[in-house]
Amino acid sequence: MNGGELARLTRVTHGTTVIVGIEGDVDNSNADAVRDEIDGSLSNLAFALILDLSQTRYLDSAGIQLLLDLGERLRGRGQQFLLCVPPRGPLRLTVTLFELQRAFPVTGSPEEALAQIDAVGASE
Amino acid sequence: MTTPAAPSALVRIRRAVDSWLADQRIGREAGWEIVAACHEACANAAEHAYPPSLSGSIAIEGRLENGRVVMSVHDRGRWRPSRGRNRGRGFTLMEHFMDKVDIERSEDGTTIRMERTVDRGEGA
């Protein structure tokens, strides 16, 4: 997967959960391409999407909008959206500044996100 | 440096500002935040300063003055009011990452001037 020239997207599945990782930069020159590739990676059968930003070098305000739109769109489709951002570092600061954790769960790793999904599934 | 006012130029601006800050022995964390503020200023200019039919330019200048990094981003266009859901996030980032952000509009264009106190030598 390739989100424009700046970013490379990876995709791994765990059962009905899809984990998409973004390596590189997301800015307003490639945010639309990244969004389209994420959309293309997710089938209707997927229960949840985990977006892993642990290898993301840069995310600008257009990238923040992409995350909010993605969370809203998936919620409207009945699919879970979880974001992974390293607990320390500039991306975490940006995510906290815009209170993204109020829009969807923000975890420190894909493993933590998977555990949250399992916990929700077990309680249902 | 002077670049075209286009989203495709933003990555080159980020790399150039990052390299200049490293040369000034600015710490990595502060450097990332200054790059992010500068990026948002340039992204705003690329998006709002010029009509689609005109290929304008952006001039970026960085100085170190008495322990403060001073960045200025100048365009020769006239800004359209921002619209849409992403409105204002770029300025939120600039104001969060820098100590002071001033916008000066004139017949000659728009200049965003940003300042931040920095420690030199850490993490360089």
gemmi code that builds the backbone of each chain (N, CA, C; Angstrom):
import gemmi

chains = {
    "A": [
        ("MET", (0.845, -1.181, 0.000), (0.000, 0.000, 0.000), (0.885, 1.237, 0.000)),
        ("ASN", (0.421, 2.298, -0.622), (1.273, 3.480, -0.753), (0.430, 4.748, -0.721)),
        ("GLY", (0.486, 5.495, 0.409), (-0.308, 6.713, 0.567), (0.395, 7.901, -0.051)),
        ("GLY", (0.492, 7.900, -1.356), (1.271, 8.939, -2.008), (2.751, 8.614, -1.857)),
        ("GLU", (3.599, 9.578, -2.162), (5.038, 9.314, -2.076), (5.564, 9.445, -0.650)),
        ("LEU", (4.803, 10.113, 0.199), (5.299, 10.414, 1.537), (5.062, 9.314, 2.551)),
        ("ALA", (4.045, 8.510, 2.308), (3.658, 7.522, 3.317), (3.482, 6.146, 2.705)),
        ("ARG", (3.834, 5.146, 3.498), (3.608, 3.766, 3.090), (2.674, 3.132, 4.113)),
        ("LEU", (1.631, 2.501, 3.610), (0.666, 1.890, 4.512), (0.867, 0.381, 4.546)),
        ("THR", (0.766, -0.184, 5.751), (0.844, -1.630, 5.912), (-0.509, -2.133, 6.431)),
        ("ARG", (-0.813, -3.385, 6.149), (-2.112, -3.925, 6.551), (-1.931, -5.335, 7.096)),
        ("VAL", (-2.470, -5.563, 8.293), (-2.431, -6.883, 8.923), (-3.831, -7.160, 9.450)),
        ("THR", (-4.281, -8.404, 9.365), (-5.594, -8.725, 9.926), (-5.440, -9.644, 11.131)),
        ("HIS", (-6.303, -9.413, 12.126), (-6.408, -10.289, 13.306), (-7.875, -10.653, 13.420)),
        ("GLY", (-8.253, -11.801, 12.869), (-9.669, -12.162, 12.877), (-10.454, -11.142, 12.070)),
        ("THR", (-11.401, -10.486, 12.726), (-12.223, -9.494, 12.025), (-11.720, -8.068, 12.262)),
        ("THR", (-10.523, -7.963, 12.811), (-9.932, -6.639, 13.019), (-8.823, -6.398, 12.001)),
        ("VAL", (-8.813, -5.219, 11.417), (-7.763, -4.835, 10.462), (-6.850, -3.802, 11.143)),
        ("ILE", (-5.554, -4.061, 11.076), (-4.584, -3.098, 11.612), (-3.859, -2.464, 10.425)),
        ("VAL", (-4.031, -1.160, 10.282), (-3.333, -0.421, 9.233), (-2.275, 0.461, 9.899)),
        ("GLY", (-1.049, 0.323, 9.444), (0.033, 1.165, 9.946), (0.439, 2.193, 8.894)),
        ("ILE", (0.810, 3.372, 9.344), (1.267, 4.425, 8.428), (2.727, 4.719, 8.729)),
        ("GLU", (3.573, 4.461, 7.757), (4.997, 4.784, 7.887), (5.283, 6.016, 7.040)),
        ("GLY", (5.839, 7.046, 7.668), (6.159, 8.260, 6.915), (5.340, 9.447, 7.370)),
        ("ASP", (5.017, 10.313, 6.429), (4.362, 11.582, 6.745), (2.925, 11.604, 6.217)),
        ("VAL", (2.037, 12.226, 6.988), (0.690, 12.542, 6.499), (0.516, 14.050, 6.603)),
        ("ASP", (0.346, 14.687, 5.462), (0.091, 16.129, 5.463), (-0.981, 16.443, 4.431)),
        ("ASN", (-1.233, 17.717, 4.198), (-2.370, 18.007, 3.320), (-2.068, 17.748, 1.842)),
        ("SER", (-0.847, 17.315, 1.546), (-0.567, 16.926, 0.161), (-0.950, 15.472, -0.105)),
        ("ASN", (-1.024, 14.642, 0.949), (-1.335, 13.228, 0.704), (-2.460, 12.685, 1.583)),
        ("ALA", (-3.095, 13.553, 2.389), (-4.128, 13.062, 3.311), (-5.274, 12.381, 2.556)),
        ("ASP", (-5.665, 12.924, 1.403), (-6.758, 12.299, 0.643), (-6.361, 10.913, 0.136)),
        ("ALA", (-5.111, 10.799, -0.334), (-4.646, 9.493, -0.833), (-4.580, 8.480, 0.302)),
        ("VAL", (-4.114, 8.922, 1.459), (-4.045, 8.022, 2.620), (-5.448, 7.583, 3.024)),
        ("ARG", (-6.376, 8.531, 3.062), (-7.766, 8.203, 3.420), (-8.333, 7.166, 2.450)),
        ("ASP", (-8.110, 7.370, 1.151), (-8.643, 6.439, 0.157), (-8.056, 5.037, 0.346)),
        ("GLU", (-6.776, 4.966, 0.671), (-6.157, 3.649, 0.848), (-6.655, 2.956, 2.110)),
        ("ILE", (-6.872, 3.756, 3.167), (-7.430, 3.156, 4.386), (-8.834, 2.630, 4.094)),
        ("ASP", (-9.640, 3.439, 3.402), (-10.993, 2.996, 3.046), (-10.942, 1.700, 2.239)),
        ("GLY", (-10.002, 1.640, 1.306), (-9.888, 0.459, 0.456), (-9.416, -0.777, 1.189)),
        ("SER", (-8.812, -0.574, 2.355), (-8.268, -1.718, 3.096), (-9.303, -2.371, 3.996)),
        ("LEU", (-10.458, -1.746, 4.101), (-11.440, -2.193, 5.092), (-12.694, -2.715, 4.410)),
        ("SER", (-12.969, -3.989, 4.595), (-14.190, -4.546, 3.996), (-15.347, -4.360, 4.966)),
        ("ASN", (-16.554, -4.586, 4.451), (-17.743, -4.501, 5.302), (-17.745, -5.554, 6.395)),
        ("LEU", (-16.964, -6.628, 6.192), (-16.953, -7.714, 7.160), (-16.064, -7.419, 8.355)),
        ("ALA", (-15.218, -6.396, 8.239), (-14.322, -6.083, 9.357), (-15.120, -5.516, 10.523)),
        ("PHE", (-14.769, -5.979, 11.717), (-15.448, -5.502, 12.920), (-14.813, -4.207, 13.421)),
        ("ALA", (-13.488, -4.103, 13.223), (-12.794, -2.931, 13.773), (-11.573, -2.593, 12.935)),
        ("LEU", (-11.206, -1.319, 12.981), (-9.966, -0.848, 12.366), (-9.081, -0.252, 13.461)),
        ("ILE", (-7.849, -0.734, 13.509), (-6.839, -0.136, 14.375), (-5.866, 0.595, 13.461)),
        ("LEU", (-5.734, 1.886, 13.674), (-4.786, 2.669, 12.876), (-3.553, 2.928, 13.729)),
        ("ASP", (-2.439, 2.370, 13.286), (-1.204, 2.403, 14.074), (-0.280, 3.516, 13.557)),
        ("LEU", (-0.051, 4.517, 14.401), (0.815, 5.642, 14.012), (2.200, 5.541, 14.656)),
        ("SER", (2.577, 4.355, 15.110), (3.870, 4.251, 15.804), (5.051, 4.497, 14.861)),
        ("GLN", (4.851, 4.314, 13.559), (5.922, 4.576, 12.595), (5.638, 5.830, 11.767)),
        ("THR", (4.715, 6.653, 12.235), (4.370, 7.885, 11.512), (5.295, 9.006, 11.984)),
        ("ARG", (5.973, 9.595, 11.046), (6.956, 10.618, 11.398), (6.306, 11.989, 11.594)),
        ("TYR", (5.282, 12.246, 10.798), (4.687, 13.573, 10.834), (3.196, 13.491, 10.522)),
        ("LEU", (2.419, 14.281, 11.254), (0.966, 14.343, 11.040), (0.546, 15.793, 11.234)),
        ("ASP", (-0.032, 16.402, 10.222), (-0.397, 17.819, 10.347), (-1.889, 17.976, 10.620)),
        ("SER", (-2.389, 19.202, 10.534), (-3.793, 19.443, 10.861), (-4.724, 18.741, 9.870)),
        ("ALA", (-4.278, 18.567, 8.625), (-5.092, 17.806, 7.667), (-5.160, 16.336, 8.088)),
        ("GLY", (-4.082, 15.834, 8.657), (-4.071, 14.464, 9.169), (-5.001, 14.297, 10.355)),
        ("ILE", (-5.062, 15.315, 11.211), (-5.998, 15.272, 12.348), (-7.433, 15.192, 11.826)),
        ("GLN", (-7.735, 15.992, 10.798), (-9.077, 15.963, 10.213), (-9.380, 14.588, 9.618)),
        ("LEU", (-8.384, 14.003, 8.982), (-8.551, 12.654, 8.416), (-8.964, 11.662, 9.514)),
        ("LEU", (-8.288, 11.725, 10.668), (-8.593, 10.793, 11.763), (-10.012, 11.002, 12.279)),
        ("LEU", (-10.402, 12.265, 12.450), (-11.747, 12.547, 12.962), (-12.814, 12.079, 11.973)),
        ("ASP", (-12.576, 12.341, 10.683), (-13.536, 11.900, 9.654), (-13.642, 10.379, 9.638)),
        ("LEU", (-12.492, 9.726, 9.735), (-12.466, 8.260, 9.702), (-13.251, 7.684, 10.877)),
        ("GLY", (-13.007, 8.225, 12.063), (-13.721, 7.746, 13.253), (-15.222, 7.917, 13.109)),
        ("GLU", (-15.631, 9.070, 12.584), (-17.067, 9.340, 12.435), (-17.690, 8.419, 11.390)),
        ("ARG", (-16.964, 8.227, 10.281), (-17.495, 7.390, 9.205), (-17.661, 5.941, 9.655)),
        ("LEU", (-16.647, 5.439, 10.365), (-16.724, 4.048, 10.812), (-17.814, 3.864, 11.861)),
        ("ARG", (-17.938, 4.844, 12.737), (-19.000, 4.750, 13.742), (-20.361, 4.669, 13.056)),
        ("GLY", (-20.528, 5.463, 11.986), (-21.782, 5.443, 11.240), (-22.037, 4.111, 10.563)),
        ("ARG", (-20.970, 3.357, 10.306), (-21.107, 2.036, 9.674), (-21.126, 0.906, 10.692)),
        ("GLY", (-21.102, 1.278, 11.972), (-21.131, 0.256, 13.015), (-19.814, -0.467, 13.178)),
        ("GLN", (-18.719, 0.149, 12.746), (-17.402, -0.463, 12.901), (-16.595, 0.336, 13.919)),
        ("GLN", (-15.818, -0.384, 14.722), (-14.994, 0.302, 15.726), (-13.748, 0.904, 15.099)),
        ("PHE", (-13.323, 2.014, 15.647), (-12.069, 2.636, 15.219), (-11.232, 2.925, 16.460)),
        ("LEU", (-10.000, 2.434, 16.444), (-9.077, 2.695, 17.542), (-7.775, 3.233, 16.971)),
        ("LEU", (-7.212, 4.203, 17.651), (-5.961, 4.826, 17.200), (-4.827, 4.412, 18.131)),
        ("CYS", (-3.673, 4.108, 17.539), (-2.472, 3.790, 18.334), (-1.434, 4.876, 18.117)),
        ("VAL", (-1.023, 5.513, 19.187), (0.011, 6.546, 19.136), (0.973, 6.276, 20.283)),
        ("PRO", (2.279, 6.287, 20.036), (3.219, 6.060, 21.136), (2.921, 6.990, 22.311)),
        ("PRO", (3.037, 6.466, 23.541), (2.673, 7.270, 24.724), (3.468, 8.556, 24.855)),
        ("ARG", (4.685, 8.560, 24.330), (5.492, 9.773, 24.384), (5.820, 10.227, 22.965)),
        ("GLY", (6.022, 11.519, 22.840), (6.428, 12.032, 21.538), (5.476, 13.077, 21.011)),
        ("PRO", (5.883, 13.719, 19.944), (5.109, 14.850, 19.427), (3.726, 14.478, 18.905)),
        ("LEU", (3.584, 13.268, 18.344), (2.257, 12.905, 17.836), (1.260, 12.765, 18.983)),
        ("ARG", (1.726, 12.222, 20.102), (0.837, 12.080, 21.253), (0.401, 13.464, 21.738)),
        ("LEU", (1.341, 14.399, 21.717), (1.029, 15.771, 22.126), (-0.058, 16.365, 21.232)),
        ("THR", (0.068, 16.147, 19.921), (-0.915, 16.674, 18.970), (-2.285, 16.025, 19.184)),
        ("VAL", (-2.275, 14.714, 19.374), (-3.534, 13.984, 19.601), (-4.222, 14.475, 20.866)),
        ("THR", (-3.426, 14.705, 21.909), (-3.989, 15.183, 23.181), (-4.503, 16.610, 23.049)),
        ("LEU", (-3.766, 17.429, 22.313), (-4.155, 18.841, 22.138), (-5.557, 18.956, 21.542)),
        ("PHE", (-5.850, 18.093, 20.572), (-7.168, 18.147, 19.928), (-8.179, 17.168, 20.549)),
        ("GLU", (-7.800, 16.579, 21.675), (-8.707, 15.706, 22.448), (-9.328, 14.613, 21.586)),
        ("LEU", (-8.496, 13.968, 20.778), (-9.026, 12.907, 19.914), (-9.564, 11.738, 20.737)),
        ("GLN", (-9.059, 11.593, 21.963), (-9.522, 10.487, 22.808), (-10.999, 10.634, 23.171)),
        ("ARG", (-11.557, 11.825, 22.943), (-12.999, 11.996, 23.174), (-13.812, 11.489, 21.981)),
        ("ALA", (-13.140, 11.358, 20.830), (-13.853, 10.907, 19.628), (-13.753, 9.394, 19.431)),
        ("PHE", (-12.626, 8.804, 19.860), (-12.430, 7.351, 19.715), (-11.312, 6.931, 20.675)),
        ("PRO", (-11.195, 5.624, 20.965), (-10.140, 5.189, 21.888), (-8.749, 5.439, 21.294)),
        ("VAL", (-7.863, 5.953, 22.137), (-6.468, 6.155, 21.742), (-5.614, 5.282, 22.651)),
        ("THR", (-4.879, 4.366, 22.048), (-4.062, 3.427, 22.822), (-2.587, 3.636, 22.476)),
        ("GLY", (-1.728, 2.952, 23.257), (-0.298, 3.117, 23.046), (0.302, 2.131, 22.084)),
        ("SER", (-0.427, 1.059, 21.775), (0.122, 0.026, 20.887), (-1.023, -0.773, 20.265)),
        ("PRO", (-0.765, -1.460, 19.151), (-1.807, -2.318, 18.573), (-2.247, -3.423, 19.531)),
        ("GLU", (-1.310, -3.934, 20.326), (-1.663, -4.991, 21.286), (-2.679, -4.482, 22.306)),
        ("GLU", (-2.441, -3.266, 22.767), (-3.371, -2.659, 23.723), (-4.740, -2.454, 23.065)),
        ("ALA", (-4.731, -2.040, 21.807), (-5.996, -1.827, 21.096), (-6.743, -3.145, 20.912)),
        ("LEU", (-6.016, -4.194, 20.549), (-6.654, -5.510, 20.385), (-7.253, -5.991, 21.703)),
        ("ALA", (-6.543, -5.742, 22.792), (-7.057, -6.149, 24.105), (-8.346, -5.399, 24.418)),
        ("GLN", (-8.420, -4.134, 24.029), (-9.653, -3.360, 24.266), (-10.811, -3.926, 23.466)),
        ("ILE", (-10.509, -4.296, 22.212), (-11.572, -4.865, 21.368), (-12.045, -6.188, 21.951)),
        ("ASP", (-11.096, -7.021, 22.408), (-11.459, -8.305, 23.006), (-12.310, -8.101, 24.252)),
        ("ALA", (-11.952, -7.089, 25.045), (-12.692, -6.828, 26.283), (-14.121, -6.416, 25.970)),
        ("VAL", (-14.288, -5.587, 24.934), (-15.631, -5.162, 24.532), (-16.431, -6.363, 24.032)),
        ("GLY", (-15.768, -7.194, 23.197), (-16.439, -8.370, 22.656), (-16.868, -9.340, 23.747)),
        ("ALA", (-16.011, -9.499, 24.774), (-16.316, -10.438, 25.854), (-17.477, -9.968, 26.717)),
        ("SER", (-17.646, -8.637, 26.786), (-18.698, -8.102, 27.654), (-20.047, -8.045, 26.943)),
        ("GLU", (-20.054, -8.335, 25.635), (-21.308, -8.247, 24.874), (-21.998, -9.608, 24.800)),
    ],
    "B": [
        ("MET", (14.515, 30.533, 2.426), (14.249, 29.811, 1.197), (12.919, 30.286, 0.611)),
        ("THR", (12.785, 30.153, -0.675), (11.532, 30.486, -1.349), (11.076, 29.264, -2.137)),
        ("THR", (9.793, 28.924, -1.979), (9.264, 27.745, -2.669), (7.927, 28.086, -3.314)),
        ("PRO", (7.469, 27.257, -4.226), (6.115, 27.439, -4.749), (5.091, 27.279, -3.620)),
        ("ALA", (4.011, 28.046, -3.704), (2.937, 27.934, -2.704), (2.036, 26.765, -3.085)),
        ("ALA", (2.532, 25.572, -2.829), (1.788, 24.369, -3.222), (1.974, 23.300, -2.155)),
        ("PRO", (0.925, 22.496, -1.917), (1.059, 21.435, -0.914), (2.243, 20.504, -1.179)),
        ("SER", (2.559, 20.292, -2.457), (3.662, 19.378, -2.776), (5.019, 19.911, -2.304)),
        ("ALA", (5.100, 21.217, -2.002), (6.366, 21.799, -1.535), (6.551, 21.662, -0.029)),
        ("LEU", (5.491, 21.261, 0.679), (5.543, 21.295, 2.138), (6.582, 20.347, 2.719)),
        ("VAL", (6.718, 19.186, 2.129), (7.695, 18.239, 2.685), (9.119, 18.785, 2.553)),
        ("ARG", (9.394, 19.457, 1.453), (10.727, 20.044, 1.265), (10.971, 21.165, 2.289)),
        ("ILE", (9.929, 21.921, 2.569), (10.041, 22.970, 3.587), (10.336, 22.345, 4.947)),
        ("ARG", (9.598, 21.282, 5.286), (9.823, 20.640, 6.593), (11.250, 20.137, 6.715)),
        ("ARG", (11.729, 19.477, 5.661), (13.100, 18.931, 5.701), (14.124, 20.064, 5.839)),
        ("ALA", (13.901, 21.160, 5.129), (14.868, 22.266, 5.167), (14.879, 22.936, 6.542)),
        ("VAL", (13.694, 23.170, 7.113), (13.624, 23.804, 8.437), (14.229, 22.873, 9.482)),
        ("ASP", (13.919, 21.591, 9.374), (14.460, 20.603, 10.312), (15.990, 20.589, 10.254)),
        ("SER", (16.527, 20.631, 9.061), (17.979, 20.610, 8.883), (18.611, 21.881, 9.463)),
        ("TRP", (17.970, 23.018, 9.228), (18.504, 24.274, 9.770), (18.490, 24.262, 11.299)),
        ("LEU", (17.397, 23.754, 11.878), (17.305, 23.704, 13.343), (18.362, 22.767, 13.921)),
        ("ALA", (18.610, 21.652, 13.238), (19.658, 20.723, 13.696), (21.019, 21.410, 13.645)),
        ("ASP", (21.250, 22.189, 12.612), (22.509, 22.934, 12.505), (22.666, 23.934, 13.658)),
        ("GLN", (21.539, 24.435, 14.145), (21.579, 25.398, 15.264), (21.627, 24.680, 16.616)),
        ("ARG", (21.708, 23.344, 16.592), (21.763, 22.512, 17.800), (20.509, 22.683, 18.667)),
        ("ILE", (19.374, 22.784, 18.016), (18.099, 22.806, 18.721), (17.681, 21.367, 18.996)),
        ("GLY", (17.188, 21.097, 20.206), (16.776, 19.741, 20.574), (15.730, 19.176, 19.629)),
        ("ARG", (15.662, 17.849, 19.554), (14.790, 17.201, 18.568), (13.311, 17.484, 18.826)),
        ("GLU", (12.927, 17.456, 20.115), (11.508, 17.652, 20.421), (11.078, 19.078, 20.068)),
        ("ALA", (11.869, 20.043, 20.526), (11.548, 21.441, 20.196), (11.621, 21.651, 18.686)),
        ("GLY", (12.597, 21.006, 18.056), (12.739, 21.126, 16.605), (11.510, 20.617, 15.873)),
        ("TRP", (11.000, 19.467, 16.315), (9.798, 18.904, 15.667), (8.647, 19.898, 15.770)),
        ("GLU", (8.507, 20.507, 16.946), (7.375, 21.409, 17.159), (7.522, 22.694, 16.330)),
        ("ILE", (8.739, 23.176, 16.214), (8.953, 24.384, 15.393), (8.697, 24.064, 13.921)),
        ("VAL", (9.155, 22.891, 13.488), (8.880, 22.469, 12.108), (7.372, 22.387, 11.876)),
        ("ALA", (6.657, 21.829, 12.858), (5.208, 21.681, 12.706), (4.527, 23.053, 12.600)),
        ("ALA", (4.952, 23.996, 13.427), (4.358, 25.342, 13.374), (4.640, 25.988, 12.021)),
        ("CYS", (5.872, 25.845, 11.556), (6.254, 26.425, 10.270), (5.468, 25.766, 9.125)),
        ("HIS", (5.313, 24.455, 9.218), (4.539, 23.727, 8.208), (3.115, 24.267, 8.129)),
        ("GLU", (2.477, 24.448, 9.282), (1.089, 24.905, 9.278), (0.969, 26.311, 8.683)),
        ("ALA", (1.943, 27.161, 8.995), (1.932, 28.509, 8.406), (2.040, 28.425, 6.884)),
        ("CYS", (2.935, 27.572, 6.414), (3.121, 27.418, 4.963), (1.903, 26.746, 4.316)),
        ("ALA", (1.319, 25.768, 5.018), (0.135, 25.092, 4.474), (-1.018, 26.077, 4.315)),
        ("ASN", (-1.161, 26.970, 5.296), (-2.195, 28.000, 5.187), (-1.946, 28.897, 3.986)),
        ("ALA", (-0.698, 29.298, 3.800), (-0.371, 30.154, 2.654), (-0.633, 29.412, 1.350)),
        ("ALA", (-0.250, 28.144, 1.299), (-0.448, 27.356, 0.073), (-1.932, 27.204, -0.242)),
        ("GLU", (-2.732, 27.122, 0.829), (-4.159, 26.856, 0.625), (-4.969, 28.126, 0.388)),
        ("HIS", (-4.592, 29.215, 1.062), (-5.485, 30.375, 1.095), (-4.969, 31.628, 0.397)),
        ("ALA", (-3.672, 31.704, 0.089), (-3.110, 32.998, -0.325), (-3.390, 33.354, -1.785)),
        ("TYR", (-3.382, 32.345, -2.646), (-3.405, 32.656, -4.075), (-4.616, 32.024, -4.757)),
        ("PRO", (-5.121, 32.676, -5.797), (-6.200, 32.043, -6.574), (-5.643, 30.833, -7.333)),
        ("PRO", (-6.515, 29.872, -7.644), (-6.042, 28.653, -8.307), (-5.285, 28.926, -9.610)),
        ("SER", (-5.626, 30.043, -10.261), (-5.011, 30.315, -11.562), (-3.608, 30.908, -11.423)),
        ("LEU", (-3.211, 31.251, -10.202), (-1.928, 31.931, -10.014), (-0.969, 31.039, -9.232)),
        ("SER", (0.235, 30.839, -9.776), (1.225, 30.030, -9.059), (2.104, 30.967, -8.238)),
        ("GLY", (1.727, 31.165, -6.983), (2.456, 32.074, -6.111), (3.622, 31.396, -5.415)),
        ("SER", (4.259, 32.154, -4.535), (5.405, 31.610, -3.817), (5.283, 31.906, -2.319)),
        ("ILE", (6.081, 31.183, -1.554), (6.180, 31.386, -0.110), (7.654, 31.577, 0.215)),
        ("ALA", (7.954, 32.599, 1.021), (9.337, 32.799, 1.474), (9.414, 32.453, 2.959)),
        ("ILE", (10.354, 31.594, 3.325), (10.518, 31.176, 4.722), (11.895, 31.617, 5.190)),
        ("GLU", (11.910, 32.261, 6.351), (13.181, 32.714, 6.887), (13.281, 32.314, 8.355)),
        ("GLY", (14.437, 31.824, 8.767), (14.665, 31.474, 10.165), (15.875, 32.208, 10.710)),
        ("ARG", (15.746, 32.688, 11.949), (16.875, 33.361, 12.604), (16.937, 32.898, 14.055)),
        ("LEU", (18.135, 32.966, 14.588), (18.312, 32.725, 16.014), (18.710, 34.046, 16.647)),
        ("GLU", (17.874, 34.534, 17.573), (18.125, 35.842, 18.192), (18.060, 35.701, 19.708)),
        ("ASN", (19.188, 35.845, 20.370), (19.219, 35.850, 21.840), (18.456, 34.659, 22.437)),
        ("GLY", (18.781, 33.478, 21.956), (18.153, 32.281, 22.506), (16.729, 32.046, 22.044)),
        ("ARG", (16.312, 32.779, 21.043), (14.966, 32.566, 20.510), (15.042, 32.233, 19.025)),
        ("VAL", (14.252, 31.245, 18.627), (14.108, 30.965, 17.194), (12.997, 31.852, 16.659)),
        ("VAL", (13.284, 32.570, 15.611), (12.291, 33.442, 14.978), (12.085, 32.948, 13.547)),
        ("MET", (10.875, 32.519, 13.248), (10.552, 32.032, 11.908), (9.543, 32.989, 11.275)),
        ("SER", (9.765, 33.317, 10.028), (8.742, 34.100, 9.334), (8.389, 33.420, 8.016)),
        ("VAL", (7.109, 33.455, 7.722), (6.568, 32.861, 6.493), (5.806, 33.961, 5.766)),
        ("HIS", (6.253, 34.273, 4.583), (5.659, 35.399, 3.864), (5.126, 34.952, 2.505)),
        ("ASP", (3.914, 35.402, 2.192), (3.396, 35.196, 0.837), (2.966, 36.542, 0.286)),
        ("ARG", (2.776, 36.609, -1.000), (2.395, 37.869, -1.647), (0.938, 37.851, -2.093)),
        ("GLY", (0.163, 36.968, -1.498), (-1.241, 36.861, -1.900), (-2.172, 37.523, -0.901)),
        ("ARG", (-3.452, 37.312, -1.118), (-4.471, 37.793, -0.191), (-5.267, 36.590, 0.277)),
        ("TRP", (-5.302, 36.379, 1.574), (-5.905, 35.169, 2.109), (-7.418, 35.159, 1.968)),
        ("ARG", (-7.914, 34.048, 1.468), (-9.352, 33.826, 1.545), (-9.659, 33.355, 2.968)),
        ("PRO", (-10.837, 33.735, 3.520), (-11.195, 33.187, 4.834), (-11.247, 31.674, 4.749)),
        ("SER", (-10.717, 30.995, 5.779), (-10.731, 29.533, 5.736), (-12.150, 29.041, 5.980)),
        ("ARG", (-12.455, 27.942, 5.329), (-13.767, 27.329, 5.483), (-13.570, 25.851, 5.787)),
        ("GLY", (-14.685, 25.227, 6.161), (-14.634, 23.789, 6.352), (-14.294, 23.414, 7.784)),
        ("ARG", (-14.255, 22.106, 8.002), (-14.149, 21.594, 9.367), (-12.730, 21.682, 9.909)),
        ("ASN", (-11.767, 21.847, 9.015), (-10.378, 21.905, 9.463), (-9.982, 23.308, 9.911)),
        ("ARG", (-10.938, 24.216, 9.823), (-10.667, 25.619, 10.100), (-10.038, 25.816, 11.483)),
        ("GLY", (-8.937, 26.511, 11.518), (-8.375, 26.926, 12.795), (-7.404, 25.963, 13.437)),
        ("ARG", (-7.384, 24.691, 13.035), (-6.482, 23.744, 13.715), (-5.017, 24.093, 13.473)),
        ("GLY", (-4.711, 24.570, 12.280), (-3.323, 24.943, 11.988), (-2.844, 26.046, 12.911)),
        ("PHE", (-3.706, 27.045, 13.152), (-3.316, 28.129, 14.056), (-3.238, 27.649, 15.496)),
        ("THR", (-4.109, 26.721, 15.860), (-4.012, 26.146, 17.207), (-2.650, 25.497, 17.407)),
        ("LEU", (-2.191, 24.759, 16.394), (-0.875, 24.114, 16.497), (0.243, 25.155, 16.567)),
        ("MET", (0.169, 26.166, 15.712), (1.213, 27.204, 15.730), (1.299, 27.857, 17.104)),
        ("GLU", (0.137, 28.213, 17.648), (0.126, 28.919, 18.931), (0.521, 28.014, 20.086)),
        ("HIS", (0.260, 26.712, 19.946), (0.644, 25.789, 21.004), (2.152, 25.529, 21.003)),
        ("PHE", (2.728, 25.442, 19.806), (4.134, 25.060, 19.708), (5.083, 26.248, 19.807)),
        ("MET", (4.590, 27.462, 19.593), (5.455, 28.640, 19.639), (5.021, 29.554, 20.786)),
        ("ASP", (5.937, 30.392, 21.251), (5.598, 31.318, 22.340), (4.750, 32.475, 21.833)),
        ("LYS", (4.986, 32.871, 20.603), (4.330, 34.063, 20.074), (4.081, 33.884, 18.575)),
        ("VAL", (2.890, 34.209, 18.133), (2.556, 34.133, 16.700), (1.878, 35.445, 16.312)),
        ("ASP", (2.463, 36.141, 15.367), (1.868, 37.383, 14.874), (1.571, 37.253, 13.382)),
        ("ILE", (0.429, 37.787, 12.987), (0.069, 37.788, 11.567), (-0.025, 39.239, 11.106)),
        ("GLU", (0.720, 39.535, 10.071), (0.708, 40.910, 9.543), (0.233, 40.863, 8.100)),
        ("ARG", (-0.878, 41.539, 7.871), (-1.422, 41.588, 6.507), (-1.187, 42.982, 5.938)),
        ("SER", (-0.768, 43.044, 4.695), (-0.544, 44.335, 4.051), (-0.824, 44.183, 2.560)),
        ("GLU", (-0.653, 45.272, 1.831), (-0.829, 45.218, 0.372), (0.197, 44.299, -0.260)),
        ("ASP", (1.304, 44.096, 0.457), (2.405, 43.278, -0.048), (2.186, 41.780, 0.198)),
        ("GLY", (1.137, 41.461, 0.955), (0.890, 40.054, 1.245), (0.692, 39.815, 2.732)),
        ("THR", (0.963, 38.588, 3.162), (0.766, 38.202, 4.558), (2.058, 37.619, 5.109)),
        ("THR", (2.416, 38.049, 6.316), (3.584, 37.485, 6.992), (3.152, 36.910, 8.332)),
        ("ILE", (3.502, 35.653, 8.552), (3.304, 35.038, 9.863), (4.672, 34.985, 10.524)),
        ("ARG", (4.783, 35.614, 11.679), (6.055, 35.668, 12.405), (5.864, 34.908, 13.715)),
        ("MET", (6.749, 33.946, 13.944), (6.611, 33.087, 15.121), (7.925, 33.057, 15.884)),
        ("GLU", (7.820, 33.067, 17.204), (9.023, 33.041, 18.038), (8.885, 31.988, 19.129)),
        ("ARG", (10.043, 31.454, 19.516), (10.049, 30.505, 20.625), (11.427, 30.481, 21.272)),
        ("THR", (11.451, 30.506, 22.595), (12.710, 30.341, 23.316), (13.165, 28.893, 23.197)),
        ("VAL", (14.460, 28.693, 22.973), (14.977, 27.330, 22.795), (16.243, 27.140, 23.631)),
        ("ASP", (16.459, 25.860, 24.014), (17.732, 25.457, 24.596), (18.570, 24.877, 23.484)),
        ("ARG", (19.801, 25.271, 23.409), (20.658, 24.729, 22.353), (21.553, 23.634, 22.920)),
        ("GLY", (21.770, 22.626, 22.095), (22.727, 21.592, 22.472), (22.090, 20.311, 22.941)),
        ("GLU", (20.843, 20.357, 23.471), (20.209, 19.138, 23.958), (19.682, 18.319, 22.792)),
        ("GLY", (20.035, 17.049, 22.817), (19.502, 16.125, 21.813), (20.004, 16.368, 20.415)),
        ("ALA", (20.984, 17.236, 20.238), (21.459, 17.539, 18.892), (22.448, 16.491, 18.420)),
    ],
}
model = gemmi.Model(1)
for chain_id, residues in chains.items():
    chain = gemmi.Chain(chain_id)
    for i, (resn, *xyz) in enumerate(residues, 1):
        res = gemmi.Residue()
        res.name, res.seqid = resn, gemmi.SeqId(i, " ")
        for name, pos in zip(("N", "CA", "C"), xyz):
            atom = gemmi.Atom()
            atom.name, atom.element = name, gemmi.Element(name[0])
            atom.pos, atom.b_iso = gemmi.Position(*pos), 0.0
            res.add_atom(atom)
        chain.add_residue(res)
    model.add_chain(chain)
structure = gemmi.Structure()
structure.add_model(model)
structure.setup_entities()
